[in-house]
């Protein structure tokens, strides 16, 4: 599902205009992003937790020539699924492998 489809579904379920849903979703995502930039975790009870992670510098090999080099540290986000979401996803075996 992409963002536009999400906006459309929320708009239909709540019976409010899609532009208002768009504003809400953009504000929500921006707020989550700002918290992660400040190295804060974002927990949404029952859904999950977004955890900012800092990857360390580590040795790698250049795939083109096989020479060793160091990969610079980078930021990423880990998502830990919440218990309610996990139960709901595992209730039915509707997920295709």
Buried (B, 14 or more C-beta within 10 A) or exposed (E): EEEEEEBBEBBEEEEEEEEEBBEBBEEEEEEBEEBBEEEEEBEEEEBBBBBBEEEEEEEEEEEEEEEEEEEEEEEEEEEEEBEEEBEEEEEEEEEEE
